[in-house]
């Protein structure tokens, strides 16, 4: 199943607007990727005490799915995520290249972020905030990410997202989408094993906000 098919299937099933979408992958050809959908919505709970009715709310947990579609090169995977973010009307796409956290002196925060990126609850998180996860190979992927590093993409879709009614971008079609493929060139991906610090690349897609760059241009840091 392609990324766009998986996202659209989840949007139809959940019937909630999206606040963001994340993708995590290992720098190893053919390994699964993890798609995380972050919903905008709340679950209402009714409580009755001493005859008085009160309500409490908790956020809808993220949905995390394992996608086993084969791929050979990280550049191809990067283009696939760019095409999805472009098609869903995102104004930008952030790609992070992250170091292995199993190294001397690595902060605990890196291990926690990696655990969350691959769709697993962490012991420091409250159970209510744990994602609804269907990632059967999570343990193996986390073990490999600890030694090799990993990549993470994040974008905020207009189509199906909370910004659908307020988007002001002349590259968008009615409904908040764009026709693929994405015309922005991908930036070089570095070997995560040897990074001295995490690396972030931001692709700007929007137009009318001086965000659009033709193929051959990108913003990296």
C-alpha positions as CSV (number, residue, x, y, z in Angstrom):
1,X,0.0,0.0,0.0
2,X,1.4,3.4,-0.9
3,X,1.7,6.2,1.6
4,X,-1.1,8.3,0.1
5,X,-3.4,5.3,0.0
6,X,-2.7,4.5,3.7
7,X,-3.3,8.2,4.7
8,X,-6.5,8.5,2.8
9,X,-7.8,5.2,4.2
10,X,-7.1,6.4,7.8
11,X,-8.8,9.7,7.1
12,X,-11.9,8.0,5.9
13,X,-12.0,5.6,8.9
14,X,-11.3,8.2,11.6
15,X,-13.3,11.2,10.1
16,X,-11.1,13.6,12.0
17,X,-8.9,16.5,10.7
18,X,-5.2,15.9,10.8
19,X,-2.8,18.2,12.7
20,X,0.3,16.6,11.2
21,X,1.9,13.5,9.5
22,X,5.2,12.0,10.3
23,X,7.3,9.3,8.5
24,X,10.2,7.5,10.1
25,X,12.7,5.2,8.2
26,X,16.0,3.4,8.8
27,X,18.9,4.2,6.4
28,X,18.8,0.5,5.2
29,X,17.2,-0.4,1.9
30,X,14.1,-2.5,2.0
31,X,13.3,-2.0,5.6
32,X,9.7,-1.0,6.7
33,X,8.8,2.6,7.3
34,X,6.5,3.9,10.0
35,X,3.7,6.3,9.2
36,X,2.3,8.4,12.1
37,X,-1.0,10.4,11.8
38,X,-1.5,13.0,14.4
39,X,-5.3,13.8,14.8
40,X,-7.0,17.0,15.9
41,X,-9.8,15.9,18.2
42,X,-10.8,15.1,21.7
43,X,-12.5,12.2,23.5
44,X,-15.2,13.3,25.9
45,X,-15.7,11.5,29.2
46,X,-18.7,12.0,31.5
47,X,-18.3,11.8,35.2
48,X,-21.1,11.8,37.8
49,X,-20.2,12.6,41.4
50,X,-22.7,13.5,44.2
51,X,-25.4,13.9,41.6
52,X,-23.3,16.5,39.6
53,X,-22.3,15.7,36.0
54,X,-18.8,16.8,34.9
55,X,-16.9,16.3,31.7
56,X,-13.3,15.7,31.0
57,X,-11.5,15.5,27.6
58,X,-8.4,13.7,26.4
59,X,-6.8,14.1,22.9
60,X,-7.3,11.5,20.3
61,X,-4.1,9.4,20.2
62,X,-1.9,9.3,17.1
63,X,-2.3,6.4,14.7
64,X,1.0,4.6,13.8
65,X,1.2,2.1,10.9
66,X,4.0,0.0,9.5
67,X,4.3,0.2,5.7
68,X,6.2,-2.6,4.0
69,X,6.3,-1.2,0.4
70,X,9.9,-2.0,-0.9
71,X,12.4,0.7,-1.7
72,X,16.1,0.7,-2.6
73,X,17.5,4.2,-2.2
74,X,16.8,6.8,0.5
75,X,16.6,9.4,-2.3
76,X,13.7,7.6,-3.7
77,X,12.0,7.4,-0.3
78,X,12.6,11.1,0.1
79,X,10.9,11.9,-3.2
80,X,8.0,9.7,-2.3
81,X,7.4,11.6,1.0
82,X,7.8,14.9,-0.9
83,X,5.2,13.9,-3.4
84,X,2.7,13.0,-0.7
85,X,3.3,16.3,1.3
86,X,3.0,18.2,-2.0
87,X,-0.2,16.4,-3.0
88,X,-1.8,17.0,0.4
89,X,-1.2,20.7,0.1
90,X,1.5,21.1,2.8
91,X,3.3,24.4,2.9
92,X,6.5,22.8,3.9
93,X,8.2,19.5,4.7
94,X,10.9,19.0,7.3
95,X,13.4,16.1,7.0
96,X,15.6,15.3,10.0
97,X,18.7,13.1,9.8
98,X,19.3,11.8,13.3
99,X,22.3,10.1,14.8
100,X,22.4,6.7,16.6
101,X,21.5,7.2,20.2
102,X,23.4,4.2,21.4
103,X,26.7,6.0,22.0
104,X,28.6,7.3,25.0
105,X,27.1,10.5,26.4
106,X,23.9,10.4,24.2
107,X,21.0,12.2,26.0
108,X,18.0,10.2,27.0
109,X,15.8,12.6,25.0
110,X,17.2,11.0,21.8
111,X,16.2,7.5,22.8
112,X,12.7,8.8,23.7
113,X,12.2,10.6,20.4
114,X,13.3,7.6,18.4
115,X,10.9,5.4,20.4
116,X,8.0,7.7,19.6
117,X,9.0,8.1,15.9
118,X,8.7,4.4,15.4
119,X,5.2,4.3,17.0
120,X,6.0,2.9,20.4
121,X,4.8,4.1,23.8
122,X,7.6,5.2,26.1
123,X,7.6,4.5,29.9
124,X,8.0,8.2,30.5
125,X,4.7,8.9,28.7
126,X,1.3,8.7,30.3
127,X,-0.7,5.7,29.0
128,X,-3.5,8.0,27.8
129,X,-1.1,9.7,25.4
130,X,0.3,6.5,23.9
131,X,-0.3,6.0,20.1
132,X,-2.6,3.4,18.6
133,X,0.2,1.4,17.0
134,X,0.3,-1.3,14.4
135,X,4.0,-1.7,14.0
136,X,4.9,-5.4,14.3
137,X,8.6,-5.0,13.6
138,X,9.1,-2.0,16.0
139,X,11.6,-3.7,18.3
140,X,13.9,-4.7,15.5
141,X,13.7,-1.3,13.9
142,X,14.4,0.5,17.2
143,X,17.4,-1.7,17.8
144,X,18.8,-0.9,14.3
145,X,18.0,2.8,14.7
146,X,20.0,2.8,17.9
147,X,23.1,1.7,16.0
148,X,22.6,3.3,12.6
149,X,20.5,6.4,13.2
150,X,17.3,7.1,11.3
151,X,15.4,9.7,9.2
152,X,12.2,11.4,10.1
153,X,9.9,13.6,7.9
154,X,7.1,15.8,9.2
155,X,4.5,17.9,7.4
156,X,1.1,19.5,8.0
157,X,-1.5,18.7,5.3
158,X,-4.0,21.2,4.1
159,X,-6.2,18.6,2.5
160,X,-7.8,16.7,5.4
161,X,-6.1,19.0,7.9
162,X,-7.2,21.6,10.3
163,X,-6.0,24.4,7.9
164,X,-8.2,23.4,5.0
165,X,-10.6,26.3,5.3
166,X,-8.0,29.0,6.0
167,X,-5.3,28.1,3.5
168,X,-4.2,31.0,1.3
169,X,-1.9,29.5,-1.3
170,X,-2.3,29.9,-5.1
171,X,-0.6,26.5,-5.8
172,X,-3.5,24.7,-4.2
173,X,-6.5,23.4,-6.1
174,X,-10.0,23.6,-4.7
175,X,-10.1,21.2,-1.8
176,X,-6.5,21.9,-0.6
177,X,-4.5,19.6,-2.8
178,X,-1.9,19.8,-5.5
179,X,-1.3,17.7,-8.6
180,X,1.8,15.5,-8.3
181,X,4.7,15.2,-8.8
182,X,6.4,17.6,-6.5
183,X,8.6,20.0,-8.5
184,X,11.1,20.7,-5.7
185,X,14.5,19.1,-5.9
186,X,15.6,16.8,-3.1
187,X,18.6,17.7,-0.9
188,X,21.5,15.3,-0.4
189,X,21.1,12.8,2.4
190,X,24.1,12.3,4.6
191,X,25.1,9.0,6.3
192,X,23.5,9.2,9.7
193,X,26.1,7.0,11.3
194,X,28.8,9.7,11.1
195,X,26.8,12.9,11.7
196,X,28.4,15.1,14.4
197,X,25.0,16.7,15.1
198,X,21.4,16.1,13.8
199,X,20.7,17.7,10.4
200,X,17.5,19.3,9.3
201,X,16.3,20.1,5.8
202,X,13.2,22.1,5.1
203,X,11.5,22.0,1.8
204,X,9.2,25.0,1.1
205,X,6.2,24.4,-1.1
206,X,3.7,27.2,-0.7
207,X,3.3,30.1,-3.2
208,X,2.1,33.6,-2.3
209,X,4.1,33.3,0.9
210,X,7.4,33.2,-0.9
211,X,7.7,29.5,-0.1
212,X,7.7,28.0,-3.6
213,X,11.0,26.9,-5.1
214,X,11.3,25.4,-8.6
215,X,13.0,22.1,-9.1
216,X,16.7,22.6,-8.3
217,X,16.1,24.7,-5.2
218,X,15.8,23.8,-1.5
219,X,16.6,25.1,1.9
220,X,18.9,23.1,4.1
221,X,20.6,23.6,7.5
